């Protein structure tokens, strides 16, 4: 009888991985072989470790062979596939292996020349009309993780049933050490240059007088962001030196995610030190961008919803009539109200850019609450922190020339549409079963009132088709709570929003106090789940 563990170890092409598995206890081996990594948000993501339940050379080889077989089944054999990587542990050897497997299967492979932001792969797939793209990255996950992100359909993240079909194709791949591999010469800098040129062409305004503080969060976005900002005319840029160069250990942040409390502290401190007008924080693979502003109480980061409506309005100001903007079910209601007032169409999708970029024809802008922004879907059909940074700089410079700020513009929206105040409560767990139990308890006792207002519940797990997802929406006329498990991290996420009318500018302070009080009530509910 075959021993699957012994067979895997014997077929693993990485001597270090074979030695790692040979030294594990029986219990540790059982964990590594309990189940393979499965396709989640656009591909694989997991800890860098040996065995089927980790990111390692054998898994990458077999995954890529399965992807290649799936593409051939769709008569795409011999077509172009783009392969890129970030600077995480293992990324270089994983990207090279993926490129070699695809080349061995007869594809024309464009292997990007060095660690580069994830949006460049999405851009390259669209630019080259490639059949697919692969980016080795775990985005903003902890340092121990890596991942394998797949792009199809002109540079969009894959969706079902493609993910399940590729998984099935992977199961039919045999020994990793027998998969054919052909060496690949890395591509030139041409695609990087074309991407920077495209991003630099996006600004709408003429002013470039804005001072920027920037952090790359130990990721791969620093050089590209500086190049794009400079090419667009924004040259007064100060960087957090300790976080600028790629470092897979992320030594200055507990979690390399600008959304996490404390993570953007260094760039906010720099912004204060240099008297900046704008702070920008990229996540490690630079597909997300967080924006920081100076307010009456010092510097703070904008919420994703605040940046989302600012950039959405900025894009719509020069977009064709009847353009489409989109956001997700967990985001603020404000973009929809703004779109209606600006004569634009609006769509709300499930969470994730795999859905947002497929929102409909005429899409000019999409964002998700988790600081992901797509300001140029014509060239990048995914969230893109670099282009979002350039557009945020453009908006800040335009407003500065008018004697205004991003916060002033948000106040204008409060007067026009009501003050939309939001927050997020994230419940990080070590045991994923805890998330399942929290969702079960919520569904068993759905509230009928929140923050003193009647609410109705919608369980999106009961829907059919592509609208179905594991989430519960609790909504009243001026309160809204969405509860769902994270798709990328071991968290239960609760998205909170209240709306308070603002009759005139003098009423803003009282409206903020009222919103804070009501948000605290929603926060107490979320923390008790």
FILUM-60281 format. One record per residue: y negated, x, z of N, C-alpha, C in turn. Coordinates in steps of 0.02 Angstrom, whole numbers, plus 32768, in hexadecimal, padded with zeros to 4 digits. Last residue first. Example, Ala and Ser with C-alpha at 12.3 -4.5 7.8 and 13.67 -1.06 7.14 Angstrom:
807082828162803582AC81657FFE8285818A;811C8294818680E18267818680A582948186;
END
This chain:
783E7C0583F878797BF283D078B77C1983E5;77CD7C2C843878007C0B8461783E7BF88439;77767C5B83DB77947C8C840877CA7C6E8434;774C7BE3839F77747C13837977987C4483A7;76FF7BA88407773A7B8683EB77687BB783C9;769C7C08841576C97BF9844E77087BD68436;765E7BF98399767F7C3883AA76B07C2E83E4;76257B7C83A3765A7B86837276817BC68382;75C87B9B840775FB7B67841476357B6E83E3;757B7BF983C475A07C0D840075D67BDA8411;75407BA9836275727BDB834E759B7BF3838A;74E77B6183B2751F7B3E839375557B6E837B;74907BC983D874B27BA0840A74EF7B7E83ED;74607BF5835C74867C22838774AE7BFC83BB;741A7B83833074557B9A830B74807BC78336;73B37B80838E73E17B48838A74227B5C8366;73747BF9836F73907BEE83B273C37BB683B1;734C7BDF82EB737B7C1582F9739B7C0D833E;72F27B778301732E7B6A82D973637BA082E5;728D7BB9834672B37B84836872F47B758343;72607C1182DE727C7C2B831D72A67BF78342;72367BB18275726F7BE0826D728A7BFA82AF;71C67B63827B72027B49829C723E7B798298;71677B9D822D715E7BA38275719B7B8B829B;718C7B7581AD719A7BBA81C271937BC3820D;71D87AD081B871A47AFF81A371B27B4381C2;72557A9281CD721E7A6D81AC71E67A9A8194;72F47AB581BD72B87ADB81CD727D7ABA81AA;73967A8381FC735A7A7781D3731F7AA081EC;74247AE8820473EE7ACB822C73B27AC081FF;74D07AF981FC74937AF081D574607ACB8200;75507B71821F75297B37823374EA7B358207;75F27BB7820E75B07BAC81F275917B6C820F;76757C2F8217764D7BFD8238760A7BF58214;771B7C58820376D97C5C81E376AF7C2181FB;77957CB9824577747C79824E772C7C7F8234;782F7D09822677E77D07821B77CD7CBF8222;78A47D6E826F78947D28826278497D25825D;78E87E05822B78B37DE1824C78B97D97823D;791E7E8581EA793E7E5A821D790A7E368248;78DE7E77813F78E27E98818079037E6A81B2;78DC7E2D80CA78E37E7680C578ED7E9A8107;78C57DA880DB78F57DBB80A879037E0580A5;78BD7D5C817D78A47D8C814C78DA7D9C811A;78D77CAC819678ED7CF181A078CD7D1E816A;784C7C3E81BE78817C55819178987C9B81A5;77D97BBE81D178087BEA81F578407BFD81C5;77337B8F81CB776F7B9A81A4779A7BCD81C8;76BC7B1981F976E77B4F821177247B5281E2;76197AD881FD76557AE581D5767A7B2081F2;75977A5E820F75C27A93822A75FF7A9B81FF;755579F181DC752F7A2F81E475567A668207;75B6799081C8757C7990819C755479D181A2;765279EA81D9762779B081E675EA79B581B9;76F77A2B81C976B37A2481AF769279E481C5;77707A9F81C577557A6C81F2770B7A6581E2;77FC7AD4816D77B37ACB816A77A07A928198;787B7B4A817278657B09818B78197B09818A;78F27B9C810978B07B97812778A47B50813E;794E7BDA809C79587BD380E479147BD48106;793A7B76800779377BB6802C793E7BA88076;792C7B2C7F6979517B2F7FA8794A7B757FC7;78F97B2C7EED78CB7B1C7F2378EB7B237F67;795E7B3E7E9379387B797EA579027B6B7ED9;79D17AC27ED479B87AEE7E9F798E7B277EBB;799A7A527F5779CB7A6A7F2679A97A9A7EF5;797D7A52800B796B7A467FC579A17A627F97;799B7A78808879BB7A3B807179AA7A2A8029;794E7AE280A879957AF0809C79BA7AB38083;78D47AB080CA78DD7AC5808479257AD98075;78AA7A2D812478DC7A62812678ED7A7680DE;781579FB8163783A79FF812478697A3B8129;77C6799081D777F079CA81C9781179C48185;771F79698205775E795581E67784799481D3;76BA7954829776D3797B825F7713795D8245;7626792982F07668791582D6767B7940829A;75D9799F835D75D67979831E761C79668308;75D979F783C775B979B683D075B6798C8392;76247A63839A75DD7A6D83A775B87A2A83AB;769879F3835376857A39835F763A7A3D8367;771D797F835476D6798C836176CD79D7836E;77A079798342777A7945831F772F794E832A;781979FC832B77E179DE834D77BF79A98322;78C979F38326788C79FC8300785279DA8323;794B7A28835A79167A08838178D37A12835F;799E7A65830079BC7A33832D79877A0D8355;79507AC382C379657A89829B79827A5282C8;79437B1E832E79097AFD8312791D7ABD82ED;79C77B4A833F79A57B26837579687B00835C;79DB7B8B82C37A057B5282D679E27B28830C;79807BF382CA79777BC0829679A07B8182A7;79BA7C3A833579777C1F833B796A7BE98308;7A377C5D82FC7A357C31833679EF7C13833F;7A0F7CB482967A347C7782857A307C4582BE;79D97D1982E579AE7CF382B779CF7CB182A4;7A497D4983267A147D2B834E79E57D028322;7A937D8782C67AAB7D4582DD7A767D228308;7A5D7E0482B97A487DD082897A5F7D8A829D;7A247E5F833A7A5F7E3B83257A497E0182F8;79A77E8B835279D87EBE83437A197E9F832A;790B7E448315794A7E41833A79767E7D8329;78637E0E831F78927E41830978D17E408335;78087D9082F478397D9B832A786D7DCD8310;77617D7F82D377A07D9B82BA77CD7DAB82F6;76E67D1182AD770E7D2882E577507D3F82C8;76477D148263768F7D18825A76AF7D30829A;75BC7CAB823775DB7CE0825E76257CE0824D;751C7C69820075647C708200757C7CAA822B;74A37BF381D874B67C2A820475027C2D8208;742D7BBB817474767BC1817374897BFE819C;73A87B53818073C17B948199740D7B91819B;73797B0280E873917B00812C73AC7B448140;73457B1A806A73877AFB806E73A07AEF80B5;72C27B4C807772D57B24803C73147AFC8047;72BF7B9580ED728E7B5F80E372A47B3080AB;73257BEF80D2732B7BC2810C72FB7B878106;72F17C348066732B7C09805B73347BD88094;728D7C7A80A9727A7C4A807572B47C1A8067;72DB7CCE80F872B27C9A8118729D7C6580E6;730B7D208093733A7CF580B773157CBE80DD;72937D61807372B37D36804172E67D078062;727F7DAA80E8724E7D7880D4726D7D4780A2;72EC7E0180DE72EA7DCF811472B77D988106;72C47E4E807173017E25806C73027DEF80A2;720F7E408061724E7E61807472897E338069;716F7E5F800F71A17E36803171DF7E5F8040;71147E907FB571007E8C7FFB71307E648025;71427EA37F3871207E647F4371087E5D7F8B;71887F187F46714C7F197F1B71237ED97F23;71F17EE77F9171C07F147FB171807F177F88;72377E9E7F3172177E7B7F6871E27EA77F89;72647F097EE1723C7ED47EC472157EAE7EFB;72B17F527F3D72757F717F1F72477F3C7F02;73167EF57F5872EC7F0D7F8F72AC7F2C7F73;734F7EE67ED873307EAD7EF973017EC47F30;737D7F6A7EC2734F7F4B7E93732A7F117EB4;73D97F787F2B739E7FA37F2873697F867EFA;74357F187F0374127F0F7F4373D37F3A7F45;74607F547E8C743B7F157E8874177F057ECA;74A07FC57EC174687FCD7E93743F7F8D7E8E;75047F877F0D74D37FB27F2E74967FBA7F02;754E7F477EAA752C7F1E7EDD74F77F477F00;75837FB47E6875517F8B7E45752C7F5D7E76;75D57FE17ED575A3800D7EB5756D7FE47E92;762F7F7D7EF975FC7F927F2875C57FBD7F0A;76717EF97EB0765B7F3C7E9D76217F507ECA;76F87E8A7E8D76C17E9F7EB876B17EE87EAA;77157E6E7DDD772C7E787E2276EF7E877E4C;77057E8D7D53771D7E4C7D6A773C7E537DB0;76837ED87D0B76B37EE47D4276C67EA07D5E;763B7EA37C9F76597EE57C98768A7EF67CD0;76197E207CBD76247E317C7776477E747C70;75FA7E197D43763E7E097D2F764D7E177CE5;759B7E5D7DA2759F7E697D5A75E57E597D40;75A37E4C7E2775627E3E7E0975637E457DBD;76047E227EA0760E7E2E7E5875CD7E1B7E35;76247E587F4375F47E3B7F1476047E517ECD;76597E4A7FE8766C7E587FA4763F7E347F74;764B7E2E807276207E60805276397E77800D;76997DB9808C76AE7DFB80A4768D7E33807C;76727D4A804376527D56808476617D9D809E;76647D717F97768A7D587FCF766A7D70800F;76157D3F7EFD76197D677F3976497D487F6A;75DC7D4C7E55760B7D327E86760A7D5E7EC4;75887D277DBD75877D467E0075BB7D247E2C;759C7CEE7D45756E7D267D47756D7D497D8B;76097C957CDE76007CB27D2075D17CEF7D1C;76287C4F7C6B75E27C597C7A75D57C777CBE;76BA7BF67CA176917C147C6C76497C1B7C83;77057C187D4476F27BF07D0A76C87C167CD9;77477C647DA477287C257DB977137BFA7D7E;77847CDD7DA377A17CAA7D7777837C657D85;774B7D257E05773A7D387DC077597D097D8D;77857CE57E77773E7CDF7E68772E7CEF7E1F;780C7D097E7C77FA7CC47E6D77B17CBF7E57;78067D8E7E9678347D797E6178277D317E4D;77B57D997F0377967D9E7EC277C67D8F7E89;77CA7D297F8B77E37D5E7F6177C37D5D7F1C;77EC7C807FBC77D47CC37FCB77F27CF67F9C;77D47BFE7F3F77F87C1D7F7777DD7C637F82;772A7BCE7F1077717BDE7F0377937BF27F45;76AA7B6E7ECD76C67B897F0B77117B937F00;761F7B797E5F76667B6E7E6A767A7B8E7EAC;75917B387E0975AD7B587E4475F77B487E4A;750C7B4F7D91754A7B307DA775677B597DE1;74597B447DA574977B677D9574D37B3E7DAB;73DB7B1C7DCA73F57B037D8B74357B267D75;73B27B3E7E47739F7B6B7E1273BB7B567DCE;73EA7ADF7E9A73A17AE17E9673897B0D7E5C;74717B007E8D74597ABF7E75740E7ABF7E6C;74707B7F7ECA74827B787E8374687B367E67;74517B5E7F4F74227B857F2774307B7E7EDC;74C57B1B7F7374857AF77F7474517B1C7F4A;75237B837F65752A7B457F3E74E97B1E7F3B;74F77BDF7FC474F47BF07F7C74FA7BB27F51;750E7B9E804174CB7BA7802874C97BB77FDD;75857B91808275757B5C805275337B69802D;75DC7C2F809575A77BFF80A4759F7BCB806D;76917C3C8080764C7C54807E761B7C1C808D;77117C12807376FD7C2980B676B47C3F80B8;77257BF27FEF77287BBB802077117BD18065;76B07C5A7F9176F17C437FA876EC7C0D7FDD;76467C4D7EFE765A7C6C7F3C76997C4A7F54;75E77C607E6776227C4A7E8C76287C6E7ECE;75857C237DDE758E7C507E1775C67C347E42;75617C127D33758E7C017D6A758C7C377D9F;74D27BD47CD675027C087CEA752A7BF07D27;74727B7F7CA474B47B647CAF74E97B9A7CBD;74167BFE7C4D741A7BBB7C6A74637BA57C6F;74387CAD7C7174307C737C4474347C317C69;73DD7D067CF3741B7CF17CD2740D7CB77CA3;737A7D317D4573777D477CFF73B57D337CD8;73957CF57DBE73507CF67DA873497D0B7D5F;74197D0B7DDE74087CCD7DBC73C17CCE7DA0;74107D857E2574317D827DE4741C7D457DBD;73CC7D577E9773AF7D8D7E6E73CE7D8E7E28;74247CFC7ECC73E37CE47EB473C37D187E86;748C7D567EED74977D1F7EBF74577D047EA2;74517DAA7F4B74637DC57F0A746F7D8E7ED7;743D7D487FB274067D717F9874167D8C7F53;74BC7D177FCA748A7CE97FAE744F7D107F92;74FD7D8F7FF975167D697FC174E27D3B7FA1;74BA7DB8806A74B57DE1802E74CA7DB97FF0;74E77D4B80B974A07D5780AE74957D818070;75727D5980B775547D1C809C75097D25808F;75847DD380F975957DCD80B275767D918092;74F57DF7816075377DDB815575447DD6810A;749F7E92816B74A27E4D815574EB7E368153;74907EFA81F874B17EED81B974AC7EA281A9;73F27F32823B74317F0E823F744F7F0781FA;73727F858299739C7F80825E73DC7F59826C;72FE7F2382FF731E7F6082E7734B7F5382AB;72CD7EA5831472F17EC5834B73137F058337;72977E7E829B726A7E8482D5728A7EA68311;72F57EE8822872D97EA9824072AD7EB4827C;732C7F3A819C73057F4381D972E67F0181EC;73D57F2C815F738D7F21815A736D7F2D819E;74657F5580FA74427F55813A73F77F4F8130;74F37F1B80A774AC7F2880A3748D7F2380E9;758E7F55806675697F32809A75217F498099;75FE7F477FE475BE7F647FF9759F7F37802D;769B7F747F9A76727F497FC476337F6E7FD9;76D97FD47F5576D77F937F3476AF7F607F5E;76E880547F8B76A880407F6E76AB80007F45;774E807E7FD6775A80807F8E771F80637F67;77118075805B772D80B38040773B80B57FF6;76738019804776B48023806776D7805D8043;75C78047805D7600803A80337640803E805C;752E80118092756D802D80AB75A68017807D;74828028809374BB8014806B74FA80378086;73E17FF280C4741D801880D674587FFC80AE;73358000809D73757FE0809073AD800F80A7;72C7804880BA72BC800180AA72FE7FDB80A7;72BE80C5813D72D780A980FE72C2806080F6;729A812C8198726D80F58188727E80D58145;72F7818581C072D18197818372A08161816F;732C814882337310818C823772E3819C81FB;735D80CD8207732580CF8236730381138237;73C380FC81B4738E80D38198735180D281C5;7415813C821273F3816381DE73B8813C81C1;744280CB8257741B80FF827B73F581298249;7488808D81F1744F806B820E7423809C8235;74EC80EA81DB74BC80DF81A6747F80B881C0;753080E5825775128124824074DE8118820A;756180608263752E807A8291750A80B78276;75C3801E821C7586803281F8755080508225;7628800D828476358035824875F5804A8224;76027FB482E975FC7FFC82F47605802682B5;766E7F3582B476397F4982E4763B7F9582EF;76957F33820676AB7F3C824B76717F518278;76647F34818676627EF581AB76707EFE81F5;76807FB18150763C7FA2816676337F60818B;770D8003818376F87FC4816476B27FB4817C;7770805E81BF7741806F818A772B80328161;7777805A826B778F80378230775C804381F9;773980C482B1777B80AC82C6779D8086828D;76E98151826776ED8108826F773480F48283;76EF81D7825076B781BF827776B781738282;776181FB8200775B82138246772381F4826F;77C181D48195778881AC81AB777481BD81F4;782682188156782F8208819D77F781DE81BA;7801823680D57832820080DF783F81EF8128;77648248809E778F826280D377C1822C80E5;76E48270802B7723824C8039774C826F806F;763F8286806F767982A1804A76B88279805B;75ED823980CA75E4823780817622824E805C;75E082378151760E82068134760D820780E8;75858296817575C6829A819575F882698178;7511826D812F753682A8811A757D82AA8136;74DA81E180F274F981F681317527822F8121;744E81FB8083749481EC809074A9820380D5;73C581B1803273DB81DD8068742281CA807B;736581A57FA273A381917FC273B881C67FF5;7302818C7F3472F381997F7B732E81807FA4;732381617EB5732F81A87EC6732281B97F0F;734B80F37E45734380F47E8E735581397EA8;736980EB7DBF732580FA7DD1731780FC7E1C;73E980E27D9373C280A47D92737A80AE7DA8;741581617DAE740F814D7D6873E6810E7D60;741781587E3B73E981867E1A73DE81727DD1;747E80F87E4C743B80EB7E65740781177E42;74E9813E7E1074D380FD7DF6748C80ED7E0D;74F381B17E6074E981B77E1874CE81767DFB;750B81787EDF74CF81A17ED374C081A67E89;758681397EC4754C81127ED8750C81397ECC;75D981A77EA775CC81747E74758E814B7E85;75D881EC7F2275C0820D7EE575AE81D97EAF;760E81847F7B75CE81A67F8475B181C37F44;768C81477F74765481297F51761381507F52;76FF816A7FB676F481897F7576B681707F52;76DF817A806977068166802E76F081897FEF;7699818780DD76D081B680D276FA81A68094;7630812B80C67665811B80F776A3814680EC;75C18143807E75FE81378057763981298084;751E810480A0755B812480B775968111808A;746E8114808E74AF8104807074E781288095;73CB80D6808973FC80FC80B1744180E5809C;734080DA801D738380C1802A73A880F18058;72A3809C7FF272C880D38012730A80B7802D;725680717F5B727D80597F9472A380957FB0;721580547ECF71FA80707F0D721F80527F48;722A80237E55725F804E7E6F724B806D7EB2;72097F8F7DF971F97FBB7E3072367FE47E45;723C7F367D9C721F7F747D8372107FA67DBB;72DB7EDA7DA172967EE87DB1727E7F2B7D96;73627ED77D8073347EAA7D5D72EB7EBD7D67;73E87F4E7D6973AC7F367D8C737E7F0C7D61;74517F797D0D74517F377D2B74107F217D4B;74637FF87CDD743F7FC97CB174367F847CD1;74B3803C7D35746B804C7D357442801C7D0A;7530800C7D1175137FF77D5074C780037D51;753F80507C96753E80077C98751D7FEE7CD9;753D80D77CBD750A80BE7C8F750680727C92;75B080DA7D0D756E80E67D2B753780CC7CFF;761180C27CA8760980947CE075C4809C7D00;760281337C5775F480F07C3C75EA80BC7C73;762981977CB175E581967C9675D381527C7A;76B081737CC6768181767CFE763981717CE5;76DF81847C4576DE81417C6176B1813E7C9F;76D082127C3376AD81E37C0976A9819D7C28;770D827E7C6D76DC82597C9676BB82207C70;77B782727C2E777682937C37774B82687C64;785A825E7C7C7826824E7C4C77E682757C5C;78E682CD7C9B78B082A17CB1787A82987C7C;797D82C67C44794082ED7C4D790882BE7C63;7A1E82AA7C8479E1828C7C6879A682B97C77;7AD182BA7C6D7A9082D37C867A5582B57C60;7B3E82347C847B2182627C537ADD82797C6D;7BD781FA7CC57B90820A7CD17B79823E7C9F;7C55817E7CE27C3681B17CB77BEC81BB7CC6;7CAC81717D797C7981527D507C5781877D25;7CFF81AF7DD17D1581AB7D8C7CE381887D5E;7CCC81A57E4F7CCF81E97E327CE781E97DEA;7CDB811F7E707C9881397E607C9B817C7E3E;7D5D80BC7E2A7D4980F67E537D0581107E3E;7D2580277DDC7D58804C7E007D3A80857E29;7CD67F8A7DDA7CD07FD17DCE7D037FF67DF8;7CD67F087E017D087F1B7DCE7D057F657DBC;7C6D7EF97E557CB07EF67E727CE67F0B7E41;7C037EF67DFA7C0D7F327E247C537F337E41;7C0A7E757DC87C197EAD7D9C7C267EED7DC3;7BDF7E2E7E387C247E257E217C387E5E7DF3;7B5A7E597E3C7B887E687E747BD07E627E5E;7B2F7E1F7DC57B317E687DCA7B5F7E7D7E04;7B387D987DEB7B607DB17DB37B657DFD7DB4;7ADB7D917E527B227D857E617B4F7D9F7E29;7A667DAD7E097A7A7DD87E417AC47DCF7E51;7A5F7D457DA97A697D8B7D947A827DB77DCD;7A467CC07DC27A877CDA7DD67A927D247DC3;79CE7D067E347A0F7CE97E287A0E7CC27DE7;79647D8C7DF479707D4F7E1A79B77D387E0E;790C7E297DF379437DFE7DDF794A7DC27E0E;785D7E3C7DD778977E447E0278CE7E137DEC;78217E657D3278227E3A7D6D78617E477D96;781D7EA77CB778027EC87CF277FC7E9B7D2F;78587E577C5678157E717C4B77F57E8D7C89;78D87E377C9878A87E057C7E78617E1E7C77;78EE7E9E7D2C79047E827CED78CA7E5B7CCF;79077F1B7DA678D87EF37D7F78F87EDD7D3E;79467F3F7E4679547F347E00791F7F067DE1;79537FBD7EC0792F7F827EA979367F7C7E5D;799E7FF87F4379A97FFA7EFB798D7FB97EDF;7977805D7FD7798A80227FB2798C802D7F67;798280968083796F809E803D798780618017;795980BD81307970809280F9795D80AE80B4;7920810381967968810C818C798280E8814E;789A80DD81A178AA811B817F78F48123816F;7888802981827889806581AA78A580A28185;78357FE680EB78697FE7811F786580278148;77DF7FD8808277C27FE580C477F57FE380FC;7846800E800678037FF4801277EA80088057;78B480517FE778BD801E801A787980048030;78E880837F4278B5807B7F7578CD80497FA9;78FC80A47EA1791C80B57EE078E580B57F16;78F5802F7E2378CC80597E4F78F380657E8F;791D800C7D7F793980187DC1790980447DE8;79127F937CFE78F57FCB7D2379177FD07D66;793F7F5D7C5879427F5B7CA1791E7F977CBD;791E7F627BD3794B7F2E7BE9794B7F267C34;78707F7E7BAB78B27F947BC078DD7F597BD6;77F27F847B72781F7F4C7B6178677F5F7B71;779B7FDE7BA377CE7FF87B7477FC7FC17B5A;77507F8D7BF8772F7FB47BC477607FC97B8E;77AF7F5B7C5277897F2D7C26776C7F527BEB;77DC7FD07C8E780C7FA17C6F77E87F737C3E;776480047CBF778780277C8977BA7FF97C67;77437FA97D2777167FB37CED773B7FD17CB2;77AE7FBF7D7D77A37F7C7D6177777F807D23;779480477D9877D280347D7777CB7FEF7D58;771A803B7DD7771C80607D98775D80527D73;77317FFA7E5177137FD47E1977147FFA7DD6;776780657EA4779280337E867771800D7E4C;771C81067E8D771C80C27EA7774A80937E80;778B81967E83775181707E6D775581297E89;77D082377E7C77C881FA7EA5778681D77E95;77E3825D7DCA77DA826F7E1077D482307E3A;77F6822D7D4777FA82757D5477F8828A7D9E;786D81AB7D22782A81C07D33782A82057D53;78D781A27C9F78D781B57CE5789181CF7CF6;790E81387C3178CE81577C4078CC81647C8B;799C81357BCA798281347C0E793F81597C13;79F980D27B6979C181017B63799B80FF7BA5;7AA980C57B8F7A6480AB7B8F7A3380E47B83;7B2C80EF7B9A7B0F80E77B587AC980CC7B56;7B6081107C117B7680CF7BF67B5580C07BB3;7B1E81837C307B6581877C217B8181487C03;7AA4814A7C527AA981737C157AF2817A7C00;7ACB810D7CC97AB280E47C927AB6810A7C50;7AEC81807D137B1E814C7D077B0A81217CCC;7A7181C47D177AAB81E37CF57AE181B07CE6;7A21816C7D617A0F817D7D1C7A4B81997CF7;7A66816F7DDB7A5F81307DB67A4E813D7D6D;7A5781F77DFE7A9981DB7DF27A95819A7DCA;79CB81FD7E0E79EC82267DDB7A31820A7DCA;79BD81A57E7A799D81957E3A79BE81BD7E02;7A0681E87EDF7A1A81A47ECA79FC81937E86;79C0825F7EED7A0582627ED37A1E821D7EBE;794382287F1A794882517EDE798F82527EC2;795F81DF7F92794581BE7F56794E81E77F16;79888219800979BB82087FD779A081EE7F96;790281DD8063793F82058067797281EC8034;787981B47FF178A481AB802C78E081D9802A;781B81AD7F8D782981EF7FAB785481E97FEA;785281477F027820815B7F327835819D7F51;7874813E7E50788781487E96784981537EC1;78B980F67DB7788781187DDF789E811E7E27;78EC80D57D14790280E67D5878CB810D7D7B;7900805F7C9278D3808C7CB678ED80977CFC;795D80517BFF795A80417C47792E80767C68;797280117B5B794F803E7B89795280237BD0;7A187FF37B1279D07FE77B1B79B380177B50;7AA080037B107A7780317AE87A2D80287AEF;7AC17F567B287AD87F9B7B287AAF7FC67AFA;7AA67ED37B2E7A6E7F007B387A847F497B3C;7AFD7E677B307AEE7E877AEF7AAF7EB37AF4;7B247E467BAB7AEE7E1E7B8E7AD37E3E7B4E;7B7D7EA57BCD7B977E627BC27B647E347BA3;7B237F0D7BE77B4B7F0E7BA97B687EC97B99;7AF67EE67C657AC77EE87C2D7AED7EE87BEA;7B6E7EF67CAD7B4F7EB37CA87B1E7EB17C6D;7B807F7F7CA47BB27F527C877B957F0D7C7D;7B0E7FAA7CEC7B167FBB7CA67B487F8E7C83;7B2C7F777D6C7AF07F607D487AF77F6E7CFE;7B9F7FC37D877BA37F7B7D827B687F5D7D5D;7B6880427D8A7B9C80347D597BA47FE97D50;7B1480317DF87AF7803C7DB67B2980307D7E;7B7380217E5E7B427FEC7E507B257FF47E0A;7BB4809C7E587BDA80607E487BAA80257E39;7B4880F27E7C7B6D80FB7E3E7B9180BB7E2A;7B2380C07EFA7AF380C07EC37B1780C67E80;7B9880D87F447B8080937F3B7B4F808F7F01;7B9E81657F3D7BD4813C7F227BBD80F47F15;7B26818C7F7F7B32819C7F397B67816F7F1A;7AE681047FE47B0181477FDA7B1281507F91;7AC48090805A7AA880AD801D7ABF80F58018;7B50802E80957B18805B809D7AFE80708059;7BD47FFC80967B9F7FD780B87B63800580C6;7C2F8056805D7C16801E80347BDA7FFA8053;7BFF80FF80917C2780C380937C08808A806C;7B7A815880E57BB5815480BA7BDA811280C4;7ACB812A80E37B08814081067B42813680D7;7A3780E780F67A55811F80D07A8F813A80F9;7A39803481097A34807881257A5480AC80F7;79F67FD0807F7A1E7FDC80BB7A17802380D3;79F47F687FF379CB7F8B802579F67F938063;79F97F397F467A197F4F7F8379E67F6D7FB3;79997EB37EFE79CA7EE97EF979E97EF97F3C;793C7E4D7F1279377E757ED479697EAE7ED1;79697E337FA9792A7E2F7F8679297E627F4E;7A0E7E4F7F9479E17E227FB779A27E1B7F8E;7AB27E727F707A707E6B7F527A477E397F7A;7B057EC87FF77B007E927FC67AB97E907FAB;7B747F4A80247B2F7F33801F7B2B7EFD7FE9;7C1B7F0D804F7BEC7F37802A7BA57F1E8031;7C627F0680F27C4B7EE280B67C1C7F118091;7CA57F6281447CAB7F1A81517C977EF18115;7C9D7FE981407CC57FC9810B7CCC7F7E8115;7C52800E81AD7C3C8026816B7C6080018132;7C9E7FD482147C5B7FBB82067C457FCF81C0;7D118022820F7D167FDA82037CD37FBC81F2;7CDC809D82357CF5809381F17CFA804981DF;7CC2808282BA7C8A8091828D7C9F80898244;7D45806F82EA7D14803982ED7CDA804382BF;7D7D80ED82D47D9A80B382B27D68807982B2;7CF7816782BF7D2C814582E57D46810982BE;7CDC81E482407CCA81A682637D06818C828A;7CF9825081F07CEB825D82377CD9821E825F;7D058223816F7D40823F818F7D37824981DA;7C828201814E7CB381CC815A7CF081E6817F;7C4C828381407C2F825481707C62821E8182;7C9682B880D77C9C82D6811A7C8282A78150;7C69826580707CB0826680827CBA828280C8;7BE28287806E7BF5824480817C3F82418094;7BEA830C80437BCD82FD80847BE082B8809C;7C1F82FF7FC27C47831F7FF77C2C8310803D;7C1A82777F5D7BEE829D7F887C1782BC7FC1;7C6D82217F187C5A82607EF77C2E828E7F22;7CF981D27F597CB181DD7F647C9D82217F46;7D8081C17F517D5A81B87F137D1081C67F1B;7DAE81D27FD37DC881FE7F9F7D9E81FC7F60;7D6D816780107D5C81AB80237D7381DC7FED;7DAF80FB7FD17D6781047FC97D54814C7FD8;7E33810F7FFD7E2481117FB57DD9811D7FAA;7E2680FC80867E3A813E806D7E2A81458023;7E02807580827DD580A680A07DE680EC8086;7E6F803480467E2D803380257DFC80668042;7F0A806C80277EDC806B80607E95806D8043;7F91801A7FD67F5380407FD37F2A80378012;803C802A80008000800080007FC1802C8000;
END
